Amino acid sequence: MDIEIITVGTELLLGDTLDTNSHFLSKELKNLGFNIYKKVTVGDNTDRLYKEIKEGLEKVDMIITTGGLGPTNDDLTKETAIRVFEQEAVLHKESYDRLVDYFEGREEALEGNTKQACFPESATVLRNDHGTAPGAVLEKSGKYIAVLPGPPAEMQPMYENQLKPLLEKKADSIIYSESLSIGRLGEWEMAKKVQDILENYSNPTVAPYAKKEGVILKITAKAADKEKALAMIQPVKEEIKEIFGGLIYSENGENRQTVLYKLLKEKHLKVMTAESITGGLAASKLIDIPGMSNHLKESLVVYSDEAKEKYLKVNSDTLKEYTAVSEEVCREMVEGLLENYDTDLAIATTGYAGPGDNAGLSFVGVGYKGKINIEEIHFKGERNKIRDRVAGRALEEAIFLLREEEKISK
């Protein structure tokens, strides 16, 4: 089934209100196996809405609208949908009775809201448990219009409890996805390695995404049920794992800090960071995870050369010869943590955030059980974006080192 989503409201067009409804519906409908043909926002204009619905139904099986429901002139969406299908509205007793209860003792308010309870006799009315405006599903000649309220606190429960069960009866398949989070590589590098997979699979599909948390490969299958979708996804997943091996830091969408926390907890380890370019961002990401206080006892921000010398015993000659942004200094920062503080795992960052010619050049270092790994990295972009990416990469490297040591121990 092809579906178009229309969000209604001038406030959405002007950017005064963020459209979260179409995002929510897209994800929900995708998981039910429906094809999202189009998403569009229309202002509070009856003629434009009529034209969009009329033309949309020539291309899709169903249109779902959000917004434009309510008393008086606000009820433009339902009235427009009724006009498109050339139907007539009559009083829906159950909806009216709910309004009577809601506006008990306020006759004038009840009178002003009564039109909210009027629908075509053939419509399936969707009860609103969180507001006064019911939704509805209208049908004519195998085409459907579903009208839902605009406020997410009303729309989402109405969809979940009433529209979704109706849609599930029409769904003959589901869409299910799993993801692999891959470290160290950019989107282009990662896509190049799996080019054949990207081109040769149509179901399941494989698609790369560059997100704040790094590069993700999403494997998506369309099947009759989740079990069949998993059976389709698994061979592709194994093929991808053969290509990337240890560069995959998460197989279930968990972010870096969550993965690292689980490793620290499993191994009963303490971690400490010494941060220059990231200024505490790596530690902040770790502290986002409940329970991290059992593993992260303290953290250092060593932004100046003097701080690196004072707190980490970085050699002044090393700083003079190589500068603070160097593999040599990053190594001494890691050594300084391991030798002078009570920690099992050490994480260090140093680099140029910008502006300047060297902006983005950074080093991250991690140390554990006598082994120290230093990675030189180059990121482009705005200053704070670079800093955030360096912090994320530092956590990645910590994950890789712990897993590498785990394999050696076995």
C-alpha positions as CSV (number, residue, x, y, z in Angstrom):
1,M,0.0,0.0,0.0
2,D,1.3,3.4,-1.0
3,I,0.7,6.2,1.6
4,E,1.1,10.0,1.6
5,I,1.5,11.9,4.8
6,I,0.2,15.4,5.0
7,T,0.9,17.6,8.0
8,V,-1.5,20.6,8.3
9,G,-0.7,23.9,9.9
10,T,0.7,27.3,8.9
11,E,2.8,27.2,12.0
12,L,4.7,24.2,10.5
13,L,5.3,26.0,7.3
14,L,6.7,29.1,9.0
15,G,9.0,27.0,11.3
16,D,7.2,28.1,14.5
17,T,6.4,24.5,15.3
18,L,8.7,21.5,14.6
19,D,7.0,18.7,12.6
20,T,7.6,15.6,14.6
21,N,4.4,13.9,13.4
22,S,5.5,12.9,9.9
23,H,8.8,11.5,11.4
24,F,6.9,9.4,13.8
25,L,4.4,8.2,11.2
26,S,7.1,7.4,8.6
27,K,8.9,5.1,11.0
28,E,5.7,3.4,12.1
29,L,4.4,2.9,8.6
30,K,7.7,1.7,7.4
31,N,7.8,-1.0,10.1
32,L,4.4,-2.2,8.9
33,G,5.7,-2.7,5.4
34,F,3.9,0.3,3.8
35,N,5.5,2.5,1.1
36,I,5.8,6.1,2.1
37,Y,5.2,7.7,-1.3
38,K,5.3,11.4,-0.2
39,K,5.4,13.7,2.7
40,V,4.1,17.3,2.5
41,T,3.2,20.2,4.7
42,V,0.2,22.4,3.9
43,G,-0.8,25.6,5.6
44,D,-4.3,26.3,7.0
45,N,-5.7,26.8,3.6
46,T,-8.7,24.7,2.5
47,D,-8.3,25.1,-1.2
48,R,-4.6,24.0,-1.2
49,L,-5.4,21.1,1.1
50,Y,-8.2,20.0,-1.1
51,K,-5.9,20.1,-4.1
52,E,-3.2,18.1,-2.4
53,I,-5.6,15.4,-1.1
54,K,-7.4,15.2,-4.5
55,E,-4.2,14.9,-6.5
56,G,-2.5,12.6,-3.9
57,L,-5.3,10.0,-4.1
58,E,-4.6,9.6,-7.8
59,K,-1.2,8.2,-6.9
60,V,-1.6,6.6,-3.5
61,D,-4.0,4.2,-1.7
62,M,-4.2,6.2,1.5
63,I,-3.5,9.7,2.8
64,I,-2.9,10.2,6.5
65,T,-3.2,13.8,7.8
66,T,-2.3,15.3,11.1
67,G,-3.5,18.7,12.3
68,G,-6.4,20.9,11.4
69,L,-9.0,19.2,13.6
70,G,-11.0,21.1,16.2
71,P,-14.0,23.4,16.7
72,T,-15.2,26.1,14.4
73,N,-12.9,27.0,11.5
74,D,-10.1,24.9,12.9
75,D,-11.8,21.7,11.6
76,L,-10.6,22.3,8.0
77,T,-8.9,18.9,7.5
78,K,-11.9,16.7,8.3
79,E,-14.3,19.0,6.3
80,T,-11.9,19.0,3.3
81,A,-11.5,15.2,3.4
82,I,-15.3,14.8,3.5
83,R,-15.6,17.2,0.5
84,V,-13.0,15.3,-1.5
85,F,-15.0,12.1,-1.1
86,E,-18.3,14.0,-1.7
87,Q,-19.8,12.6,1.5
88,E,-22.1,14.2,4.2
89,A,-21.4,14.5,7.9
90,V,-23.9,13.4,10.5
91,L,-23.7,13.5,14.3
92,H,-21.7,10.5,15.7
93,K,-23.5,9.7,19.0
94,E,-20.5,8.2,20.9
95,S,-18.3,11.2,20.1
96,Y,-21.1,13.6,21.0
97,D,-21.7,11.8,24.3
98,R,-18.0,12.1,25.2
99,L,-18.2,15.9,24.4
100,V,-21.3,16.2,26.7
101,D,-19.3,14.6,29.5
102,Y,-16.2,16.7,28.9
103,F,-18.2,20.0,28.7
104,E,-20.6,19.2,31.5
105,G,-22.2,22.4,32.8
106,R,-20.7,24.5,29.9
107,E,-23.5,24.5,27.3
108,E,-22.0,27.3,25.3
109,A,-18.7,25.5,25.0
110,L,-20.5,22.3,24.1
111,E,-22.4,24.0,21.3
112,G,-19.2,25.4,19.9
113,N,-17.5,22.0,19.8
114,T,-20.4,19.9,18.5
115,K,-19.2,19.9,14.9
116,Q,-16.1,17.8,16.1
117,A,-18.5,14.9,16.6
118,C,-19.9,15.0,13.0
119,F,-18.6,12.4,10.5
120,P,-19.9,10.5,7.4
121,E,-21.9,7.5,8.4
122,S,-19.4,5.1,6.7
123,A,-16.4,6.6,8.5
124,T,-14.5,4.7,11.2
125,V,-14.3,7.2,14.1
126,L,-11.0,7.2,16.1
127,R,-11.6,8.1,19.8
128,N,-9.4,10.8,21.3
129,D,-8.5,9.8,24.8
130,H,-6.3,12.9,25.3
131,G,-8.3,15.7,23.7
132,T,-11.7,16.7,22.3
133,A,-11.2,16.2,18.6
134,P,-11.7,12.6,17.4
135,G,-10.0,11.3,14.3
136,A,-11.5,9.2,11.5
137,V,-10.8,7.0,8.6
138,L,-12.9,7.8,5.5
139,E,-13.2,5.4,2.6
140,K,-14.4,5.6,-1.0
141,S,-13.8,3.2,-3.9
142,G,-10.8,1.5,-2.2
143,K,-9.1,4.8,-1.3
144,Y,-8.7,6.0,2.3
145,I,-8.2,9.3,4.1
146,A,-7.2,9.1,7.8
147,V,-7.4,12.3,9.8
148,L,-5.5,12.6,13.1
149,P,-5.1,15.5,15.5
150,G,-2.0,17.7,15.4
151,P,-0.7,17.7,19.0
152,P,1.7,14.7,19.3
153,A,0.3,13.9,22.7
154,E,-3.0,13.3,21.1
155,M,-1.9,12.0,17.7
156,Q,0.5,9.3,18.8
157,P,-1.8,7.5,21.3
158,M,-4.6,7.6,18.7
159,Y,-2.3,6.1,16.1
160,E,-1.0,3.4,18.4
161,N,-4.3,2.4,19.9
162,Q,-6.7,2.8,17.1
163,L,-5.3,3.5,13.6
164,K,-2.4,1.0,13.8
165,P,-4.6,-2.0,14.5
166,L,-6.7,-1.1,11.4
167,L,-3.5,-0.8,9.3
168,E,-2.1,-4.0,10.6
169,K,-5.0,-5.9,9.1
170,K,-4.1,-4.4,5.7
171,A,-0.4,-5.1,6.0
172,D,0.9,-8.3,4.3
173,S,4.5,-7.8,5.4
174,I,6.8,-6.0,7.8
175,I,10.0,-4.1,7.4
176,Y,12.7,-4.9,9.9
177,S,16.2,-3.5,10.3
178,E,19.4,-4.2,12.1
179,S,22.5,-2.0,12.2
180,L,26.3,-2.4,12.5
181,S,28.2,0.6,13.8
182,I,31.7,0.8,12.3
183,G,34.6,2.6,13.7
184,R,37.7,4.4,12.2
185,L,36.3,4.6,8.7
186,G,34.4,7.5,7.0
187,E,31.2,6.9,5.1
188,W,33.0,6.9,1.7
189,E,35.7,4.5,2.8
190,M,33.1,2.2,4.4
191,A,30.8,2.3,1.3
192,K,33.8,1.4,-1.0
193,K,34.5,-1.7,1.0
194,V,30.9,-3.0,0.7
195,Q,30.2,-1.6,-2.8
196,D,29.3,-5.0,-4.2
197,I,26.9,-5.7,-1.3
198,L,25.3,-2.3,-1.7
199,E,24.7,-2.9,-5.4
200,N,23.7,-6.5,-5.4
201,Y,21.1,-6.8,-2.7
202,S,17.6,-5.5,-3.1
203,N,15.9,-7.4,-0.2
204,P,17.4,-7.1,2.2
205,T,18.9,-3.7,1.3
206,V,22.1,-2.4,2.8
207,A,22.6,1.3,3.2
208,P,25.4,3.4,4.9
209,Y,24.6,6.4,7.1
210,A,26.9,9.0,8.6
211,K,25.5,10.0,11.9
212,K,26.8,11.8,15.0
213,E,27.8,8.5,16.5
214,G,29.8,7.5,13.5
215,V,29.2,5.4,10.4
216,I,26.4,2.9,10.5
217,L,25.4,0.2,8.0
218,K,21.7,-0.6,8.1
219,I,20.4,-3.9,6.8
220,T,16.7,-3.8,6.1
221,A,14.5,-6.7,5.0
222,K,10.9,-6.9,4.0
223,A,9.2,-10.2,4.9
224,A,6.0,-11.7,6.2
225,D,7.2,-11.6,9.8
226,K,10.2,-10.7,12.0
227,E,11.5,-14.3,12.0
228,K,11.7,-14.5,8.2
229,A,13.2,-11.0,8.1
230,L,16.0,-12.1,10.5
231,A,16.7,-15.2,8.4
232,M,17.2,-12.9,5.4
233,I,19.4,-10.4,7.3
234,Q,21.7,-12.8,9.0
235,P,23.7,-14.0,6.0
236,V,24.3,-10.5,4.8
237,K,25.3,-9.4,8.3
238,E,27.9,-12.2,8.5
239,E,29.2,-11.2,5.1
240,I,29.7,-7.6,6.3
241,K,31.3,-8.8,9.5
242,E,33.8,-10.8,7.5
243,I,34.8,-7.5,5.7
244,F,35.1,-5.2,8.7
245,G,35.9,-7.7,11.5
246,G,37.1,-5.9,14.6
247,L,36.1,-2.4,13.3
248,I,32.5,-3.1,14.2
249,Y,32.0,-1.8,17.7
250,S,28.2,-2.3,18.0
251,E,25.7,-4.7,16.4
252,N,22.5,-3.4,18.0
253,G,22.6,0.4,17.7
254,E,24.3,1.1,21.0
255,N,26.4,4.2,21.2
256,R,30.1,4.0,22.0
257,Q,29.8,5.0,25.6
258,T,27.2,2.3,26.3
259,V,29.4,-0.3,24.6
260,L,32.5,0.8,26.6
261,Y,30.5,0.9,29.9
262,K,29.5,-2.7,29.4
263,L,33.1,-3.8,28.8
264,L,34.2,-1.9,31.9
265,K,31.5,-3.5,34.0
266,E,32.2,-6.9,32.6
267,K,35.9,-6.7,33.4
268,H,35.6,-4.6,36.6
269,L,37.9,-1.9,35.3
270,K,38.5,1.7,36.2
271,V,38.9,4.3,33.4
272,M,40.4,7.8,33.4
273,T,40.7,10.4,30.7
274,A,43.2,13.2,30.1
275,E,41.8,15.6,27.6
276,S,43.2,18.6,25.8
277,I,41.3,19.2,22.5
278,T,38.1,17.6,23.8
279,G,38.1,19.5,27.1
280,G,36.2,16.9,29.0
281,L,33.8,15.8,26.3
282,A,35.0,12.1,26.4
283,A,34.4,12.0,30.1
284,S,31.0,13.7,29.7
285,K,29.9,11.1,27.2
286,L,30.9,8.4,29.7
287,I,29.1,10.1,32.5
288,D,25.9,10.1,30.4
289,I,25.6,6.4,31.2
290,P,24.1,5.5,34.6
291,G,26.4,3.4,36.7
292,M,29.6,4.9,35.2
293,S,30.6,6.2,38.7
294,N,31.7,2.7,39.5
295,H,34.4,3.0,36.8
296,L,35.2,6.6,36.2
297,K,36.5,8.2,39.4
298,E,38.2,11.3,38.0
299,S,39.1,13.0,34.8
300,L,41.7,15.6,33.8
301,V,41.4,18.5,31.4
302,V,45.0,19.4,30.5
303,Y,44.6,22.1,27.9
304,S,47.9,23.9,28.3
305,D,51.5,22.6,28.1
306,E,51.9,23.5,31.7
307,A,49.0,21.3,32.8
308,K,50.3,18.4,30.8
309,E,53.6,18.7,32.6
310,K,52.1,19.2,36.0
311,Y,49.4,16.5,36.1
312,L,50.8,13.9,33.6
313,K,54.5,14.5,33.9
314,V,54.8,15.0,30.2
315,N,58.5,15.9,29.4
316,S,59.0,19.5,28.6
317,D,61.6,18.5,26.0
318,T,59.0,16.3,24.3
319,L,56.7,19.3,24.1
320,K,59.3,21.6,22.7
321,E,60.6,19.1,20.1
322,Y,57.3,17.7,18.9
323,T,54.6,20.2,20.1
324,A,51.6,19.3,22.2
325,V,49.8,18.0,19.1
326,S,51.9,15.0,18.4
327,E,52.0,11.2,18.7
328,E,54.9,11.5,21.2
329,V,53.1,13.8,23.6
330,C,49.8,11.8,23.3
331,R,51.8,8.7,24.3
332,E,53.3,10.4,27.3
333,M,49.8,11.6,28.3
334,V,48.6,8.0,28.4
335,E,51.7,6.9,30.2
336,G,51.2,9.7,32.7
337,L,47.7,8.4,33.6
338,L,48.8,4.8,33.9
339,E,51.9,5.6,36.0
340,N,50.5,8.3,38.3
341,Y,46.8,7.5,38.8
342,D,44.8,4.5,40.0
343,T,43.3,3.5,36.7
344,D,43.2,0.4,34.5
345,L,42.3,2.0,31.2
346,A,43.7,5.4,30.1
347,I,42.3,7.6,27.4
348,A,44.0,10.8,26.1
349,T,43.3,13.4,23.4
350,T,45.3,16.2,21.9
351,G,44.8,18.2,18.7
352,Y,43.9,21.4,16.8
353,A,40.2,22.2,16.9
354,G,40.7,25.3,14.7
355,P,40.6,27.7,13.3
356,G,43.9,27.4,11.4
357,D,45.7,25.4,8.8
358,N,46.1,22.4,11.0
359,A,42.5,22.3,12.2
360,G,41.3,18.8,12.6
361,L,44.7,17.2,13.1
362,S,44.4,15.2,16.3
363,F,45.8,12.3,18.2
364,V,43.9,9.9,20.5
365,G,45.7,7.5,22.8
366,V,44.5,4.5,24.8
367,G,46.4,2.3,27.2
368,Y,45.6,-0.9,29.0
369,K,47.7,-3.8,30.5
370,G,51.0,-2.3,29.3
371,K,49.8,-1.8,25.7
372,I,49.4,1.7,24.3
373,N,47.8,2.6,21.0
374,I,48.0,6.0,19.4
375,E,45.9,7.0,16.4
376,E,46.5,10.1,14.2
377,I,43.2,11.4,12.8
378,H,42.1,14.2,10.6
379,F,38.6,15.6,10.8
380,K,37.1,18.5,8.9
381,G,34.3,20.9,10.0
382,E,33.3,23.4,12.6
383,R,35.5,23.6,15.7
384,N,33.1,22.0,18.2
385,K,32.1,19.3,15.7
386,I,35.7,18.3,15.4
387,R,36.0,18.2,19.2
388,D,33.0,16.0,19.5
389,R,34.2,13.6,16.8
390,V,37.6,13.3,18.5
391,A,35.9,12.4,21.8
392,G,33.9,9.8,20.1
393,R,36.9,8.3,18.3
394,A,38.8,8.1,21.6
395,L,36.0,6.0,23.1
396,E,36.1,3.8,19.9
397,E,39.8,3.2,20.3
398,A,39.2,2.2,24.0
399,I,36.6,-0.4,22.9
400,F,39.0,-1.8,20.3
401,L,41.9,-2.1,22.7
402,L,39.8,-3.9,25.4
403,R,38.5,-6.3,22.8
404,E,41.9,-6.8,21.3
405,E,43.3,-7.7,24.8
406,E,40.4,-9.9,25.4
407,K,41.3,-12.0,22.3
408,I,44.9,-12.2,23.4
409,S,43.9,-13.4,26.9
410,K,41.7,-16.2,25.4
